[in-house]
């Protein structure tokens, strides 16, 4: 069978011109020609044409089809397939980008006022600016859908911009309450629009200052951004003033209103975030350099070298989550920053001896003896019980205990020990003759109070007690006759069994101190121990420290606690339980306790830190102290 080009074109549904092109590029040449030069296509040519058209339907290009049909090496078909897949993927990606672009455009038009919706050229122009400065992920965030999503041209923005313009035209001071309220609305709206992405917020601000047309279209001018920035600085000061005295507030306000300091925060936050997103380790030199800059900028922005003021400011930041808005921080960056800050202070597991948590507490008690005056907890044995090597290391590294964050932790630790001492003294005066220290660690109560009437039972892990006794012997600290060691693992041996072996009298009242332990036990073990105490003689009591649920903590404290929990877990001491105060109070009632009292931070500060000038005080903490009485 021989077909002329016209006949073949008709059968194949192609144009004669297409077949001429195939011949010209060597894709399909006729196997024969007439004497006059006319093309004649045979059966083999027809089969090749069918293959060409089939490959075209799969999206192959004509050059790739030629390679595939001309008996190229065995790898040619698979290479062609890979190229075709890549091209199809690229087309799909372009189509998706175009689709997203159109959806964003539609959202902007729908969100705007009627006039702006008609003036779609302005909207297109603004979209073009966003595409110029933002990446695809940022554009997706900016034009996300959902109940909390807000588009750049949303009427809520229009209303706020009009109000700000009006306030500025009236000459309203950025310090006024109206200006501060407008600033809070602005920052919260920006947080919603950017899904709390500080990098995106920073870029949007740059667009508004760098693109005159953006200012004309949106209505946000550079002057407006300056006014909002100043108003927001005053708004932050108003929040801080709730936690500072007038003199402290004057100093903080002076520093907060320093425009240079305010400009540096977003840039520094972006640099730190870039390292975090790149997976740079927190202990890497570049990150540590940024942390140093961060700490320096913090002091310049809030407190200078005034340690007392720094303690109060950090406490305010913990208690006021809104102070984190608008400064380039979120929980992920806070966690990274905190991890970088504590490099060199990691909790490491010990093969024998006290748990890392017990050593941390003992070090802080010892540092208190060296650094703080007047003493809240007078413990002349705090250094000796550490052992000579550990005590010398502490003296050599004493500067790290002067940091305000360390001071706040130390305050909470020494207060809980002092509170236990005070309650035990009161109990002894009432005739109580049994003092049980649960999870004693390196507690020195028994060795400081040789004249204590009755018995003191130290309950702890066997390895911890062996280590402690060796160091007591090394330091020449005499064991008082009133002391009873009770080796117990709360999750393996019952407290009742251990105490009975040591001579505890369940028919006589006792005071139990249970500090810094319950969070390392599961809830069942905690409740079982409380049940045992509730069954002791009337007049018995327990001073209990327990962790609050992480979800209930302010954001900055939550980040700190999550980091702390991760550290202790790595050191072999995972936190296992936490209690809501109201729920714990109900548990205590159910177990049979007649009453309970939980101290507030303010009560403890007033009782133990009033009128101090060194900044020592309890700040926001992840735990509570409760006295439950049988």
C-alpha positions as CSV (number, residue, x, y, z in Angstrom):
1,X,0.0,0.0,0.0
2,X,1.4,3.3,-1.1
3,X,-0.2,6.6,-0.1
4,X,0.4,10.0,-1.4
5,X,0.9,12.8,1.1
6,X,-2.7,14.2,0.7
7,X,-4.2,10.8,1.2
8,X,-2.1,10.2,4.3
9,X,-3.0,13.6,5.7
10,X,-6.7,12.9,5.3
11,X,-6.5,9.4,7.0
12,X,-4.3,10.7,9.9
13,X,-6.3,13.9,10.4
14,X,-3.2,16.0,9.8
15,X,-2.5,18.8,7.5
16,X,-0.2,18.4,4.5
17,X,1.9,21.2,6.0
18,X,2.4,19.2,9.2
19,X,3.7,16.2,7.2
20,X,6.0,18.5,5.2
21,X,7.4,19.7,8.5
22,X,7.9,16.1,9.8
23,X,9.8,15.4,6.7
24,X,11.9,18.5,7.0
25,X,13.1,17.7,10.5
26,X,13.7,14.1,9.7
27,X,10.9,12.8,12.0
28,X,8.8,11.1,9.2
29,X,10.3,10.9,5.7
30,X,8.5,9.0,2.9
31,X,10.0,5.6,2.1
32,X,9.6,6.2,-1.7
33,X,8.9,8.9,-4.2
34,X,7.4,8.9,-7.7
35,X,9.4,9.6,-10.8
36,X,8.0,13.2,-10.5
37,X,9.3,13.5,-6.9
38,X,5.9,13.1,-5.2
39,X,6.1,11.5,-1.7
40,X,4.8,8.0,-1.2
41,X,4.2,6.6,2.3
42,X,4.2,2.8,2.8
43,X,3.0,0.6,5.7
44,X,6.1,1.2,7.8
45,X,5.7,5.0,7.4
46,X,2.1,4.7,8.5
47,X,3.1,2.7,11.7
48,X,5.7,5.3,12.5
49,X,3.2,8.1,12.1
50,X,0.8,6.4,14.5
51,X,3.6,6.2,17.1
52,X,4.5,9.9,16.6
53,X,0.9,10.9,17.2
54,X,0.6,8.6,20.3
55,X,3.7,10.1,21.8
56,X,2.4,13.6,21.1
57,X,-0.7,12.8,23.1
58,X,1.6,11.9,26.0
59,X,3.0,15.4,25.8
60,X,6.4,14.5,24.2
61,X,8.1,17.2,22.1
62,X,8.9,16.4,18.5
63,X,12.7,16.3,19.1
64,X,12.1,13.8,22.0
65,X,9.8,11.7,19.7
66,X,12.5,11.5,17.1
67,X,15.1,10.4,19.6
68,X,12.7,7.8,20.9
69,X,11.9,6.3,17.5
70,X,15.4,6.4,16.0
71,X,16.8,3.4,17.8
72,X,18.8,5.5,20.4
73,X,20.5,3.8,23.4
74,X,18.4,1.9,25.9
75,X,18.6,4.8,28.3
76,X,16.9,7.3,25.9
77,X,13.3,6.4,26.7
78,X,13.7,6.7,30.4
79,X,15.6,9.9,30.0
80,X,12.8,11.3,27.9
81,X,10.3,10.2,30.5
82,X,12.2,12.0,33.2
83,X,12.4,15.2,31.1
84,X,8.8,15.0,30.4
85,X,7.9,14.5,34.0
86,X,10.0,17.5,35.0
87,X,8.3,19.6,32.4
88,X,4.8,18.5,33.4
89,X,5.7,19.2,37.1
90,X,7.0,22.7,36.1
91,X,3.7,23.3,34.2
92,X,1.7,22.2,37.2
93,X,3.7,24.4,39.5
94,X,3.1,27.4,37.2
95,X,-0.5,26.6,37.0
96,X,-0.7,26.4,40.8
97,X,1.1,29.7,41.2
98,X,-1.3,31.3,38.7
99,X,-4.3,29.8,40.5
100,X,-3.0,31.1,43.9
101,X,-2.4,34.5,42.3
102,X,-5.9,34.6,41.0
103,X,-7.4,33.5,44.3
104,X,-5.4,36.2,46.2
105,X,-6.5,38.8,43.7
106,X,-10.1,37.7,44.1
107,X,-9.8,37.9,47.9
108,X,-8.3,41.3,47.8
109,X,-11.1,42.5,45.5
110,X,-13.8,40.9,47.6
111,X,-12.3,42.3,50.8
112,X,-12.1,45.8,49.6
113,X,-14.8,48.5,49.5
114,X,-17.0,48.8,46.5
115,X,-14.9,51.6,45.0
116,X,-11.7,49.6,45.4
117,X,-13.3,46.5,43.9
118,X,-14.0,48.6,40.8
119,X,-10.5,50.0,40.7
120,X,-9.0,46.6,40.2
121,X,-5.9,48.0,38.5
122,X,-4.8,49.4,41.9
123,X,-5.3,46.0,43.3
124,X,-3.3,44.3,40.6
125,X,-0.5,46.9,41.1
126,X,-0.5,46.2,44.9
127,X,-0.4,42.4,44.3
128,X,2.6,42.9,42.0
129,X,4.4,44.7,44.8
130,X,3.7,41.9,47.2
131,X,5.0,39.4,44.6
132,X,8.1,41.4,44.2
133,X,9.0,41.4,47.9
134,X,7.5,38.2,49.3
135,X,8.1,34.6,48.7
136,X,5.3,32.0,47.9
137,X,4.9,30.9,51.5
138,X,4.6,34.4,52.7
139,X,2.0,35.2,50.0
140,X,0.1,32.0,51.0
141,X,0.1,33.2,54.6
142,X,-1.0,36.7,53.7
143,X,-3.9,35.5,51.7
144,X,-4.9,32.5,53.7
145,X,-8.5,31.6,54.2
146,X,-10.3,30.8,57.4
147,X,-12.3,32.6,60.1
148,X,-9.3,34.4,61.6
149,X,-7.7,35.3,58.3
150,X,-7.6,39.0,57.2
151,X,-6.6,40.2,53.8
152,X,-4.5,43.4,53.3
153,X,-7.5,45.2,51.8
154,X,-10.0,44.1,54.5
155,X,-12.5,46.8,55.5
156,X,-11.2,46.4,59.1
157,X,-7.9,47.9,58.0
158,X,-9.6,50.7,56.1
159,X,-11.5,51.7,59.3
160,X,-8.4,51.6,61.4
161,X,-6.3,53.6,58.9
162,X,-9.0,56.2,58.8
163,X,-9.1,56.5,62.6
164,X,-5.3,56.8,62.7
165,X,-5.3,59.5,60.0
166,X,-7.9,61.4,62.0
167,X,-6.0,61.1,65.3
168,X,-2.8,62.4,63.6
169,X,-4.6,65.3,61.9
170,X,-6.1,66.3,65.3
171,X,-2.5,66.4,66.7
172,X,-3.3,63.6,69.2
173,X,-0.2,62.7,71.2
174,X,1.2,59.3,70.7
175,X,1.2,59.0,74.5
176,X,-2.6,59.4,74.8
177,X,-4.8,56.5,75.7
178,X,-6.6,56.8,72.4
179,X,-3.3,56.5,70.5
180,X,-2.2,53.5,72.6
181,X,-5.5,51.8,72.0
182,X,-5.1,52.4,68.2
183,X,-1.6,50.9,68.4
184,X,-2.8,47.8,70.2
185,X,-5.5,47.3,67.5
186,X,-2.9,47.8,64.8
187,X,-0.4,45.3,66.2
188,X,-3.1,42.7,66.9
189,X,-4.5,43.1,63.4
190,X,-1.0,42.7,61.9
191,X,-0.5,39.6,64.0
192,X,-3.7,38.1,62.6
193,X,-2.9,39.1,59.0
194,X,0.6,37.6,59.2
195,X,-0.4,34.6,61.3
196,X,2.1,35.9,63.9
197,X,5.0,35.7,61.4
198,X,7.3,38.6,62.5
199,X,9.4,38.3,59.4
200,X,6.4,38.8,57.2
201,X,5.2,41.8,59.3
202,X,8.6,43.3,59.0
203,X,8.6,42.9,55.2
204,X,5.2,44.4,54.9
205,X,6.3,47.5,56.8
206,X,9.3,47.7,54.4
207,X,7.0,47.6,51.4
208,X,5.0,50.5,52.8
209,X,8.1,52.6,53.4
210,X,9.9,51.6,50.2
211,X,7.0,51.7,47.7
212,X,5.3,55.2,47.3
213,X,2.5,53.6,45.3
214,X,1.8,51.2,48.1
215,X,1.3,54.2,50.4
216,X,-1.1,55.8,47.9
217,X,-3.1,52.7,47.4
218,X,-3.4,51.4,51.0
219,X,-3.2,54.8,52.7
220,X,-0.4,53.8,55.2
221,X,2.3,56.4,55.1
222,X,5.8,56.3,56.6
223,X,4.7,59.1,59.0
224,X,1.8,56.9,60.2
225,X,4.1,54.0,60.9
226,X,6.3,56.2,63.0
227,X,3.3,57.5,64.9
228,X,2.0,53.9,65.5
229,X,5.5,52.8,66.6
230,X,5.7,55.6,69.2
231,X,2.2,54.9,70.4
232,X,2.9,51.3,70.8
233,X,6.1,52.1,72.8
234,X,3.9,54.1,75.2
235,X,1.3,51.3,75.2
236,X,4.0,48.8,76.3
237,X,5.1,51.2,79.0
238,X,1.6,51.4,80.3
239,X,1.6,47.6,80.8
240,X,5.1,47.7,82.4
241,X,4.0,50.4,84.8
242,X,1.7,47.9,86.5
243,X,4.8,46.1,87.8
244,X,7.3,48.9,88.5
245,X,7.5,51.8,90.9
246,X,7.5,55.3,89.5
247,X,11.3,55.7,89.5
248,X,11.8,52.4,87.8
249,X,9.1,53.3,85.2
250,X,10.8,56.6,84.4
251,X,14.0,54.7,83.5
252,X,12.2,52.1,81.5
253,X,10.2,54.7,79.6
254,X,13.3,56.7,78.7
255,X,14.8,53.6,77.2
256,X,11.7,52.3,75.5
257,X,11.2,55.6,73.7
258,X,14.7,55.4,72.3
259,X,14.0,54.9,68.6
260,X,17.4,53.4,67.9
261,X,16.7,50.5,70.3
262,X,13.2,49.9,68.9
263,X,14.6,49.7,65.3
264,X,17.2,47.1,66.3
265,X,14.8,44.6,67.7
266,X,13.2,43.4,64.4
267,X,16.5,43.1,62.6
268,X,18.1,41.1,65.5
269,X,15.0,38.9,65.7
270,X,15.2,38.2,62.0
271,X,18.8,37.3,62.2
272,X,18.2,34.9,65.1
273,X,15.2,33.4,63.3
274,X,17.3,32.8,60.1
275,X,19.8,30.7,62.1
276,X,16.9,28.8,63.8
277,X,15.3,28.0,60.5
278,X,18.6,27.0,59.0
279,X,19.0,24.4,61.8
280,X,22.1,26.1,63.3
281,X,22.8,24.6,66.7
282,X,22.1,26.9,69.7
283,X,25.6,26.5,71.0
284,X,27.2,27.6,67.6
285,X,29.4,30.6,67.8
286,X,27.2,32.8,65.5
287,X,24.2,32.1,67.6
288,X,26.0,32.8,70.8
289,X,27.2,36.1,69.3
290,X,23.5,37.0,68.6
291,X,22.5,36.0,72.1
292,X,25.2,38.4,73.5
293,X,23.7,41.2,71.3
294,X,20.2,40.2,72.4
295,X,21.2,40.5,76.1
296,X,22.9,43.8,75.5
297,X,20.0,45.2,73.6
298,X,17.6,44.0,76.4
299,X,19.6,46.0,78.9
300,X,19.8,49.0,76.7
301,X,16.0,48.8,76.1
302,X,14.9,48.3,79.6
303,X,17.2,48.5,82.6
304,X,20.8,49.2,81.9
305,X,23.0,47.7,84.6
306,X,20.3,47.9,87.3
307,X,19.9,44.2,88.3
308,X,16.9,44.9,90.5
309,X,15.1,46.6,87.7
310,X,15.9,43.8,85.4
311,X,14.4,41.3,87.7
312,X,11.2,43.3,87.8
313,X,11.1,43.8,84.1
314,X,11.6,40.1,83.4
315,X,8.8,39.3,85.8
316,X,6.5,41.7,84.0
317,X,7.4,40.2,80.7
318,X,6.4,36.8,82.1
319,X,3.1,38.0,83.5
320,X,2.0,40.2,80.5
321,X,1.9,38.1,77.3
322,X,0.9,41.2,75.3
323,X,4.4,42.6,75.8
324,X,5.6,39.9,73.3
325,X,3.4,41.3,70.5
326,X,5.0,43.4,67.8
327,X,8.6,42.8,68.7
328,X,9.4,39.9,66.4
329,X,9.0,37.1,69.0
330,X,7.0,33.9,68.9
331,X,7.2,30.7,71.0
332,X,9.6,28.9,68.6
333,X,12.1,31.7,68.7
334,X,11.8,32.2,72.4
335,X,12.6,28.5,72.9
336,X,15.6,28.7,70.6
337,X,16.8,31.9,72.4
338,X,16.4,30.2,75.8
339,X,18.2,27.1,74.6
340,X,21.1,29.3,73.4
341,X,21.1,31.3,76.6
342,X,21.5,28.2,78.8
343,X,24.4,26.7,76.9
344,X,27.0,25.6,79.4
345,X,24.4,25.1,82.1
346,X,22.9,21.9,80.8
347,X,21.6,19.3,83.2
348,X,23.7,16.2,82.8
349,X,22.8,12.7,84.2
350,X,24.9,11.3,87.0
351,X,25.7,7.6,87.3
352,X,25.6,7.8,91.1
353,X,24.8,10.3,93.8
354,X,22.2,13.0,93.8
355,X,19.9,13.6,90.8
356,X,20.7,16.7,88.6
357,X,17.7,18.5,90.1
358,X,19.0,18.0,93.7
359,X,22.4,19.4,92.7
360,X,20.9,22.4,91.1
361,X,18.9,23.2,94.3
362,X,22.0,22.6,96.4
363,X,24.1,24.9,94.3
364,X,21.5,27.7,94.5
365,X,21.3,27.4,98.2
366,X,25.1,27.6,98.4
367,X,25.2,30.6,96.1
368,X,22.7,32.3,98.3
369,X,25.1,32.0,101.2
370,X,27.8,33.7,99.2
371,X,25.9,36.4,97.3
372,X,22.8,37.5,99.0
373,X,22.4,39.8,102.1
374,X,20.5,39.6,104.2
375,X,20.1,35.8,104.1
376,X,16.6,34.4,103.7
377,X,17.9,30.9,104.4
378,X,20.8,30.8,106.8
379,X,22.6,27.5,105.9
380,X,26.2,27.4,106.9
381,X,26.5,23.8,105.6
382,X,25.2,24.5,102.1
383,X,28.7,24.7,100.6
384,X,30.2,21.9,102.7
385,X,27.5,19.4,101.7
386,X,28.4,19.8,98.0
387,X,31.9,18.5,98.6
388,X,35.2,20.3,98.1
389,X,35.4,20.0,94.3
390,X,31.8,21.0,93.6
391,X,32.0,23.9,96.1
392,X,35.2,25.2,94.4
393,X,33.6,25.0,91.0
394,X,30.7,27.0,92.3
395,X,33.0,29.7,93.7
396,X,34.9,29.9,90.4
397,X,31.6,30.3,88.4
398,X,29.8,32.5,90.8
399,X,29.1,35.2,88.2
400,X,26.4,33.1,86.5
401,X,24.4,33.1,89.7
402,X,24.3,36.9,89.6
403,X,22.1,36.8,86.4
404,X,18.6,38.0,87.2
405,X,17.1,34.8,85.8
406,X,19.3,32.8,88.2
407,X,18.3,35.1,91.0
408,X,14.6,34.5,90.4
409,X,15.1,30.7,90.5
410,X,17.3,31.0,93.6
411,X,14.6,33.1,95.3
412,X,12.0,30.4,94.9
413,X,14.3,27.7,96.0
414,X,15.5,29.3,99.2
415,X,12.0,30.5,100.1
416,X,10.6,27.0,100.0
417,X,13.3,25.7,102.3
418,X,12.9,28.7,104.6
419,X,9.1,28.2,104.7
420,X,9.6,24.5,105.6
421,X,11.9,25.5,108.4
422,X,9.4,28.0,109.7
423,X,6.5,25.6,109.6
424,X,8.6,22.9,111.3
425,X,9.6,25.3,114.0
426,X,5.9,26.1,114.6
427,X,4.9,22.5,114.6
428,X,7.7,21.6,117.1
429,X,6.4,24.3,119.4
430,X,3.0,22.6,119.3
431,X,4.5,19.3,120.3
432,X,5.1,17.6,116.9
433,X,8.1,15.4,117.2
434,X,8.4,13.8,113.8
435,X,9.8,15.7,110.7
436,X,9.8,13.8,107.4
437,X,11.8,15.3,104.5
438,X,10.5,13.6,101.3
439,X,13.1,13.6,98.5
440,X,15.6,15.2,100.9
441,X,18.4,15.5,98.3
442,X,21.2,17.6,99.8
443,X,18.9,19.2,102.4
444,X,20.8,20.2,105.6
445,X,17.9,20.8,108.0
446,X,18.8,17.9,110.3
447,X,22.5,19.0,110.5
448,X,21.6,22.6,111.2
449,X,19.2,21.8,114.0
450,X,21.0,19.4,116.3
451,X,18.7,20.4,119.2
452,X,15.5,19.5,117.3
453,X,13.2,17.5,119.6
454,X,12.1,14.2,118.2
455,X,13.3,12.6,114.9
456,X,14.0,13.8,111.4
457,X,13.5,11.3,108.7
458,X,15.3,11.9,105.4
459,X,13.6,9.9,102.6
460,X,15.4,9.6,99.3
461,X,16.9,7.2,96.8
462,X,19.6,4.9,98.2
463,X,22.3,6.2,95.8
464,X,21.6,9.8,96.7
465,X,21.8,9.0,100.4
466,X,25.1,7.1,100.0
467,X,26.7,10.0,98.1
468,X,25.4,12.5,100.7
469,X,26.7,10.5,103.7
470,X,30.1,10.2,102.1
471,X,30.3,14.0,101.5
472,X,29.0,14.7,105.0
473,X,31.8,12.5,106.4
474,X,34.4,14.1,104.1
475,X,33.3,17.6,105.4
476,X,33.4,16.5,109.0
477,X,29.7,17.1,109.5
478,X,28.4,15.1,112.4
479,X,25.2,13.1,112.0
480,X,22.7,14.1,114.7
481,X,21.1,11.5,116.9
482,X,17.7,12.7,115.7
483,X,18.4,11.8,112.1
484,X,17.0,8.7,110.4
485,X,17.9,7.8,106.8
486,X,15.0,6.2,104.9
487,X,16.0,4.8,101.5
488,X,12.9,4.8,99.3
489,X,12.0,4.9,95.7
490,X,8.5,6.4,95.7
491,X,7.5,4.4,92.7
492,X,8.8,1.0,93.9
493,X,8.6,0.9,97.7
494,X,5.7,2.4,99.7
495,X,6.5,5.3,101.9
496,X,4.7,3.6,104.8
497,X,7.0,0.6,104.5
498,X,10.2,2.6,104.4
499,X,9.2,4.9,107.3
500,X,8.0,2.0,109.5
501,X,11.4,0.3,109.1
502,X,13.1,3.5,110.2
503,X,11.0,3.8,113.4
504,X,8.3,6.2,112.3
505,X,5.2,6.3,114.6
506,X,2.0,6.6,112.5
507,X,0.0,7.2,115.7
508,X,1.9,10.4,116.5
509,X,1.6,13.6,114.4
510,X,4.3,14.5,111.9
511,X,5.3,17.3,109.6
512,X,6.2,16.3,106.0
513,X,8.0,18.6,103.6
514,X,7.8,17.5,100.0
515,X,9.6,20.0,97.9
516,X,10.7,19.7,94.3
517,X,9.7,16.1,94.0
518,X,6.1,15.5,92.9
519,X,6.7,16.6,89.3
520,X,9.1,13.7,88.8
521,X,6.5,11.2,90.0
522,X,3.4,10.0,88.2
523,X,0.0,11.2,89.5
524,X,-0.8,7.9,91.1
525,X,2.4,7.9,93.2
526,X,1.7,11.4,94.3
527,X,-1.9,10.6,95.4
528,X,-0.8,7.4,97.1
529,X,1.8,9.3,99.2
530,X,-0.8,12.0,100.1
531,X,-3.2,9.3,101.0
532,X,-0.6,7.9,103.5
533,X,-0.1,11.3,105.0
534,X,-3.8,11.9,105.3
535,X,-4.1,8.7,107.4
536,X,-1.4,9.9,109.8
537,X,-2.3,11.2,113.3
538,X,-4.5,14.3,113.6
539,X,-2.3,17.4,113.5
540,X,0.0,16.0,110.9
541,X,0.7,18.3,107.8
542,X,2.5,18.3,104.6
543,X,4.1,21.3,102.8
544,X,3.7,20.2,99.2
545,X,5.3,21.7,96.1
546,X,3.7,20.8,92.8
547,X,4.0,21.8,89.1
548,X,1.2,23.7,87.3
549,X,0.0,22.4,84.0
550,X,2.3,23.8,81.3
551,X,-0.8,24.9,79.3
552,X,-1.8,27.2,82.1
553,X,1.5,29.2,82.1
554,X,2.1,32.5,80.5
555,X,3.8,32.1,77.1
556,X,7.3,33.1,78.1
557,X,7.2,30.9,81.2
558,X,5.7,28.0,79.2
559,X,8.7,28.2,76.8
560,X,11.1,28.2,79.8
561,X,9.4,25.3,81.5
562,X,9.3,23.2,78.3
563,X,13.0,23.8,77.8
564,X,13.6,22.9,81.5
565,X,11.5,19.7,81.1
566,X,13.5,18.7,78.1
567,X,16.8,19.2,79.9
568,X,15.7,17.2,82.9
569,X,14.4,14.4,80.7
570,X,17.8,14.2,79.0
571,X,19.3,14.0,82.5
572,X,17.0,11.1,83.4
573,X,14.4,13.0,85.3
574,X,11.3,13.5,83.1
575,X,8.5,15.5,84.6
576,X,5.5,13.2,84.9
577,X,2.7,15.1,86.7
578,X,1.2,18.5,87.2
579,X,-1.9,19.7,89.0
580,X,-4.4,22.4,88.6
581,X,-4.7,24.1,92.0
582,X,-8.5,23.8,92.3
583,X,-8.3,20.1,91.3
584,X,-5.6,19.4,93.8
585,X,-7.6,21.1,96.5
586,X,-10.5,18.8,95.8
587,X,-8.1,15.7,95.9
588,X,-6.9,16.8,99.3
589,X,-10.4,17.1,100.6
590,X,-11.3,13.7,99.1
591,X,-8.3,12.1,100.8
592,X,-9.3,13.4,104.2
593,X,-7.2,16.5,104.8
594,X,-9.1,18.9,107.0
595,X,-7.7,22.1,105.4
596,X,-5.2,23.4,102.9
597,X,-3.6,26.7,102.1
598,X,-1.7,27.8,99.0
599,X,0.6,30.7,99.1
600,X,0.6,33.3,96.4
601,X,3.8,34.8,95.0
602,X,2.9,38.1,96.5
603,X,2.4,36.6,99.9
604,X,5.8,34.9,99.8
605,X,7.6,38.0,98.5
606,X,6.0,40.1,101.2
607,X,6.9,37.6,103.9
608,X,10.5,37.0,102.9
609,X,11.7,39.7,100.5
610,X,10.1,42.9,101.6
611,X,12.3,46.1,101.5
612,X,15.2,44.3,99.9
613,X,17.5,46.4,97.6
614,X,19.3,43.5,95.8
615,X,16.5,42.4,93.5
616,X,16.0,39.1,95.1
617,X,12.3,38.1,94.8
618,X,10.1,35.3,93.4
619,X,8.9,36.0,89.9
620,X,6.4,34.0,87.9
621,X,6.9,30.4,88.7
622,X,5.7,27.1,87.3
623,X,4.9,25.6,90.7
624,X,2.9,26.3,93.9
625,X,3.4,25.6,97.6
626,X,0.5,24.2,99.6
627,X,0.2,23.3,103.2
628,X,-2.3,20.5,103.8
629,X,-3.3,19.7,107.4
630,X,-4.8,16.4,108.6
